[in-house]
């Protein structure tokens, strides 16, 4: 028969083995989680290869309305313009205060005639459209955490006046462009991140935009905001492939 002392030693050995195995399991899971969270541009937004539309993952296209050429990039299953829209319309504005920003494009007041959608439905080139809130969320979810998405989507020259710059790993090339508010005069707010239109209305006369901001390492993020159409704010616009 086993003595009580022998049983105690055997039980202690069993407890020690189980504890060691538990610690190893936790450590391995932690390593796996970290690996899963690490952004992998080669799988999320490879520069080479073809996308679901039969186009190269990154390239250019021509807006047949005015002959302008735009860069585009593929991120996950989405294809986005890699430059801000620069198509002149009766509701677009430009600002000479913007310097060193060839890709900032024009500013659009597509919310000015809400709830009519004629501006929203006609502003993008043929085969492209104004993204919805869902489109933007899919983009952010495809990349991962907000802090990571911010770094990945911003250009290496996000702003001439900020410490924080992006890595631009997916070729999205977002730059700080600010916005214009047209009231009694046209006021340009250039040091306020980038505001991008969605086509999603949150309630009658209100439409959502997505705001990218990165002043420094302590103040940066991405958030959705609603704007009252008749305030006539003019924001930038990125189109997404239909």
C-alpha positions as CSV (number, residue, x, y, z in Angstrom):
1,X,0.0,0.0,0.0
2,X,1.1,3.5,-0.6
3,X,1.8,5.5,2.5
4,X,0.1,8.9,3.1
5,X,3.5,10.6,2.5
6,X,3.9,8.9,-0.9
7,X,0.4,10.0,-1.9
8,X,1.1,13.6,-0.8
9,X,4.3,13.7,-2.8
10,X,2.6,12.2,-5.8
11,X,-0.3,14.8,-5.6
12,X,2.2,17.6,-5.3
13,X,4.1,16.5,-8.4
14,X,0.8,16.3,-10.3
15,X,-0.1,19.9,-9.1
16,X,3.3,21.2,-10.2
17,X,3.1,19.5,-13.6
18,X,-0.5,20.9,-14.2
19,X,0.6,24.4,-13.1
20,X,3.6,24.4,-15.4
21,X,1.5,23.2,-18.3
22,X,-1.1,26.0,-17.6
23,X,1.7,28.6,-17.5
24,X,3.1,27.4,-20.8
25,X,-0.4,27.3,-22.4
26,X,-1.1,30.9,-21.3
27,X,2.3,32.0,-22.6
28,X,1.7,30.3,-26.0
29,X,-1.7,31.8,-26.3
30,X,-0.4,35.2,-25.5
31,X,2.3,34.8,-28.3
32,X,-0.4,33.6,-30.7
33,X,-2.6,36.6,-29.9
34,X,0.2,39.1,-30.4
35,X,1.0,37.4,-33.7
36,X,-2.6,37.7,-34.8
37,X,-2.8,41.3,-33.9
38,X,0.4,42.3,-35.7
39,X,-0.4,44.0,-39.0
40,X,0.6,42.2,-42.1
41,X,0.5,44.4,-45.2
42,X,1.4,41.5,-47.5
43,X,-1.8,39.7,-46.7
44,X,-4.1,42.7,-46.0
45,X,-3.1,45.0,-48.9
46,X,-0.4,43.5,-51.1
47,X,1.0,45.9,-53.7
48,X,1.3,43.1,-56.2
49,X,-1.3,40.8,-57.7
50,X,-4.9,41.2,-58.9
51,X,-8.0,42.2,-57.0
52,X,-11.6,40.8,-57.3
53,X,-12.4,43.3,-60.0
54,X,-9.6,41.9,-62.3
55,X,-7.5,45.0,-61.7
56,X,-3.9,45.2,-60.4
57,X,-4.1,45.7,-56.6
58,X,-2.6,49.2,-57.0
59,X,-2.7,51.3,-60.1
60,X,-4.4,54.3,-61.7
61,X,-7.7,55.0,-63.6
62,X,-9.0,57.9,-65.6
63,X,-12.1,60.0,-64.7
64,X,-13.7,60.2,-68.1
65,X,-15.6,63.4,-67.1
66,X,-12.5,65.6,-67.1
67,X,-9.6,63.3,-68.0
68,X,-8.0,63.4,-64.5
69,X,-5.9,60.4,-63.5
70,X,-6.3,59.0,-59.9
71,X,-4.3,56.4,-58.0
72,X,-6.2,53.6,-56.3
73,X,-5.3,50.8,-53.8
74,X,-6.8,47.5,-52.8
75,X,-7.3,46.9,-49.0
76,X,-8.9,43.6,-48.2
77,X,-11.8,43.1,-50.6
78,X,-12.3,46.9,-51.1
79,X,-10.8,49.1,-53.8
80,X,-10.4,52.8,-52.7
81,X,-9.1,55.9,-54.4
82,X,-5.7,56.6,-53.1
83,X,-6.1,60.4,-53.6
84,X,-8.8,62.8,-52.7
85,X,-11.3,63.6,-55.4
86,X,-10.5,66.7,-57.5
87,X,-13.5,67.0,-59.8
88,X,-14.9,70.5,-60.1
89,X,-18.6,70.9,-59.6
90,X,-21.0,73.6,-58.7
91,X,-20.7,72.5,-55.0
92,X,-16.9,72.0,-54.8
93,X,-14.4,74.5,-53.4
94,X,-10.7,74.9,-53.4
95,X,-8.4,76.8,-51.1
96,X,-5.1,78.4,-52.0
97,X,-4.0,78.2,-48.3
98,X,-3.1,74.5,-48.8
99,X,0.6,74.1,-49.7
100,X,2.6,71.0,-50.4
101,X,-0.6,68.9,-50.7
102,X,-0.9,67.7,-54.3
103,X,-3.3,65.0,-53.2
104,X,-5.6,67.1,-51.0
105,X,-8.1,67.6,-53.9
106,X,-11.2,69.8,-53.7
107,X,-13.7,70.2,-50.9
108,X,-17.3,69.2,-51.4
109,X,-20.6,70.5,-49.9
110,X,-22.6,67.4,-50.7
111,X,-24.7,67.8,-47.6
112,X,-26.0,71.2,-48.6
113,X,-29.1,69.9,-50.4
114,X,-30.2,67.2,-48.0
115,X,-32.4,65.2,-48.0
116,X,-32.0,65.2,-51.8
117,X,-29.2,62.9,-52.9
118,X,-28.4,64.1,-56.3
119,X,-25.0,65.5,-55.3
120,X,-24.1,62.3,-53.4
121,X,-25.1,60.1,-56.3
122,X,-23.3,62.1,-59.1
123,X,-20.0,63.3,-57.6
124,X,-17.8,60.2,-58.0
125,X,-16.5,58.9,-61.3
126,X,-18.5,56.3,-63.1
127,X,-18.0,52.9,-61.4
128,X,-17.2,54.6,-58.1
129,X,-19.4,55.9,-55.3
130,X,-19.3,57.9,-52.0
131,X,-18.6,55.3,-49.3
132,X,-21.1,54.5,-46.6
133,X,-20.4,54.4,-42.8
134,X,-20.3,50.6,-43.2
135,X,-17.7,50.8,-46.0
136,X,-15.4,52.9,-43.7
137,X,-15.9,50.5,-40.8
138,X,-15.0,47.5,-43.0
139,X,-11.8,49.3,-44.0
140,X,-10.9,50.0,-40.4
141,X,-11.8,46.4,-39.3
142,X,-9.7,45.0,-42.1
143,X,-6.7,46.7,-40.8
144,X,-7.3,46.1,-37.1
145,X,-7.0,48.4,-34.1
146,X,-7.8,52.1,-34.5
147,X,-4.2,53.1,-33.6
148,X,-2.9,50.7,-36.2
149,X,-5.4,51.8,-38.8
150,X,-4.5,55.4,-38.3
151,X,-0.8,54.7,-38.8
152,X,-1.4,52.5,-41.8
153,X,-3.7,54.8,-43.6
154,X,-1.9,58.1,-43.1
155,X,0.8,59.2,-45.5
156,X,4.5,59.4,-44.5
157,X,4.0,63.2,-45.0
158,X,0.6,63.4,-43.2
159,X,1.3,67.0,-42.1
160,X,4.1,69.5,-42.3
161,X,3.2,70.7,-38.8
162,X,2.8,67.5,-36.8
163,X,5.2,65.2,-35.1
164,X,3.1,62.1,-35.9
165,X,3.3,60.7,-39.5
166,X,1.9,57.5,-41.0
167,X,3.5,54.4,-42.4
168,X,1.2,54.3,-45.5
169,X,1.7,50.6,-45.8
170,X,-1.4,50.1,-47.8
171,X,-0.8,53.1,-50.2
172,X,-4.0,54.9,-49.0
173,X,-1.9,58.1,-48.7
174,X,-4.2,60.2,-46.5
175,X,-3.0,63.7,-45.8
176,X,-4.2,66.4,-43.4
177,X,-6.4,68.6,-45.5
178,X,-8.7,70.3,-43.0
179,X,-12.1,71.7,-44.2
180,X,-13.9,74.8,-45.3
181,X,-16.9,76.3,-43.7
182,X,-19.0,78.7,-45.8
183,X,-21.1,81.2,-43.9
184,X,-20.8,84.9,-44.3
185,X,-17.3,84.2,-45.6
186,X,-15.3,81.1,-46.6
187,X,-13.2,80.1,-43.6
188,X,-10.5,77.5,-44.1
189,X,-9.6,75.3,-41.1
190,X,-6.4,73.7,-42.2
191,X,-4.9,72.4,-39.0
192,X,-7.8,70.1,-38.1
193,X,-7.0,66.7,-39.5
194,X,-8.9,65.2,-42.4
195,X,-12.7,65.0,-42.7
196,X,-14.1,62.5,-45.2
197,X,-17.7,62.3,-46.4
198,X,-19.8,59.3,-46.0
199,X,-23.2,59.0,-47.8
200,X,-24.9,57.7,-44.5
201,X,-27.6,60.0,-43.1
202,X,-27.9,59.7,-39.3
203,X,-31.2,61.5,-39.3
204,X,-33.1,64.0,-41.5
205,X,-30.7,66.7,-42.7
206,X,-27.8,65.2,-40.9
207,X,-25.0,63.2,-42.6
208,X,-22.0,61.4,-41.2
209,X,-18.3,62.1,-41.9
210,X,-15.2,60.3,-40.7
211,X,-12.6,62.4,-38.9
212,X,-8.9,61.4,-38.9
213,X,-6.8,63.4,-36.5
214,X,-3.2,63.0,-35.3
215,X,-1.8,66.1,-33.7
216,X,1.0,64.3,-31.9
217,X,1.5,61.1,-30.0
218,X,-1.0,62.1,-27.3
219,X,-3.9,63.2,-29.5
220,X,-4.8,61.0,-32.4
221,X,-7.7,58.8,-33.5
222,X,-10.5,58.1,-35.9
223,X,-14.2,58.8,-35.2
224,X,-17.5,59.3,-36.9
225,X,-19.3,62.7,-36.6
226,X,-22.6,64.0,-37.9
227,X,-23.0,67.4,-39.5
228,X,-26.1,69.4,-40.2
229,X,-26.4,69.8,-44.0
230,X,-27.4,73.5,-44.1
231,X,-24.3,74.5,-42.2
232,X,-22.5,74.2,-45.6
233,X,-19.3,72.5,-44.5
234,X,-17.0,71.4,-47.3
235,X,-15.0,68.2,-46.6
236,X,-12.7,66.0,-48.7
237,X,-14.0,62.9,-50.5
238,X,-12.5,59.5,-51.2
239,X,-14.6,57.3,-53.6
240,X,-14.8,53.5,-53.3
241,X,-15.2,51.1,-56.2
242,X,-18.8,49.9,-56.8
